[in-house]
Amino acid sequence: YNDLPNYMNKIDVLLEVRDCRNPISSGNPELLKFMNPSIKRIILFNKFDLCDKKKTESIIKNNFKSNEALIL
């Protein structure tokens, strides 16, 4: 955890994998504390086959930018 700020300064893209069954709280808010705005962020939502699809799509659409969220 102590080295996280140093690592975040060395990356260009942050690939974040979240669980579709809990798309908001399955993320790690600590990552965002140290994330430089110039870093491209891609959020992958997995286990879509195990969730309420309409509800999850609505949550993702209302809480994430369309150019950074991808459902697998």
C-alpha positions in Angstrom: 0.0 0.0 0.0 2.8 2.4 0.8 4.2 2.0 -2.7 0.9 2.6 -4.5 1.5 6.4 -5.2 4.9 5.5 -6.8 3.3 2.8 -9.0 0.4 5.1 -10.0 2.9 7.6 -11.3 4.5 5.0 -13.6 1.3 3.7 -15.4 -0.6 5.0 -18.5 -3.7 2.8 -18.2 -5.5 1.4 -15.1 -7.4 -1.8 -15.8 -9.9 -2.3 -13.0 -12.0 -5.5 -12.8 -15.2 -5.4 -10.9 -18.0 -7.9 -10.1 -21.3 -7.2 -11.9 -23.2 -8.5 -8.9 -21.9 -5.5 -6.9 -20.6 -3.0 -9.4 -20.1 -0.1 -7.0 -18.5 -1.6 -3.9 -16.4 -4.2 -5.7 -14.0 -1.4 -6.7 -11.1 -0.2 -4.7 -11.5 3.5 -3.7 -7.8 3.6 -2.6 -6.7 3.4 -6.2 -8.6 6.6 -7.1 -6.9 8.5 -4.3 -3.6 8.2 -6.0 -4.7 8.2 -9.6 -3.4 11.0 -11.8 -6.1 12.4 -14.1 -4.0 11.7 -17.1 -4.2 8.0 -16.5 -6.7 6.2 -18.8 -9.1 4.1 -16.7 -10.9 1.0 -18.1 -13.4 -0.8 -15.9 -14.3 -4.4 -16.8 -17.4 -5.8 -15.2 -17.2 -9.6 -15.0 -19.7 -12.3 -13.9 -22.5 -10.6 -15.9 -24.2 -13.9 -16.3 -24.8 -14.2 -12.6 -26.4 -10.8 -12.0 -29.8 -9.0 -12.6 -28.8 -7.7 -16.0 -31.3 -4.8 -16.3 -30.5 -3.6 -12.8 -26.8 -3.9 -13.3 -26.8 -2.1 -16.7 -28.8 0.7 -15.1 -26.3 1.1 -12.2 -23.3 1.0 -14.6 -24.9 3.5 -17.0 -25.8 6.0 -14.1 -22.5 5.7 -12.2 -19.7 5.2 -14.8 -18.6 7.0 -17.9 -19.6 5.1 -21.0 -16.1 5.4 -22.5 -14.5 3.7 -19.5 -16.9 0.8 -18.6 -17.1 -2.5 -20.4 -19.3 -5.5 -19.4 -17.9 -9.0 -20.1 
